[in-house]
Structures are given as structure tokens and as C-alpha cells.
């Protein structure tokens, strides 16, 4: 990976993470929902600084291409977000049902 692209990715991730932290500070986003996004930002920075790391992880897991590994990570992240939001929605639904009963 070219150093220019690495720098752009790192600065983009740092900007996104600072924006998320600002949203948390202004109470527009709860920390528990932002933690996964902050984790993605840290992961992107690590992979941008060490581009061979993704190929090494893919080789150790047995995935043929680092790009496929990246898609696999994205799929797992999307599943985690969906599960978190579903749990939150279920809790809110139970609260509303209990509130209407009382």
C-alpha cells in the first residue's frame, strides 16, 4: 500500500473517531453504541499502519485472499451491530409494554 493512501486512511479514521467522541460528549450518541465504531476506527488505523497484517491473519485462518478477510470482518461487524440494535429495540419494546400496563 502506498504511503499516501496509508496517511489518508489514518487521518480519515482519526477524524471519524474524533467526530464520534464529539457526538458522545454532546450526548447525541451513547457510549455503548459508539464503542463498536471506535473499535473499527482503531482496527482501520492498525491495518493501515501494518498492511501485511491482514494477509498474515488471512493466511493463519485459511482464507485465500486478504480482501476476502476484510469482507469477512465487515460481515461480522454488521452482524454485531444488528444484534446490538435488536437487543436495544427489544428492551425498549418491553419497557413500552410495561409502561402501558401500569
Secondary structure, 3 states (H helix, E strand, C coil): CCHHHHHHHHHHHHHHHHHHHHHHHCCCCCHHHHHHHHHHHHHHHHHHHCCHHHHHHHHHHCCCCHHHHHHHHHHHHHHHHHHHHHHHHHHHHHHHHHHHHC
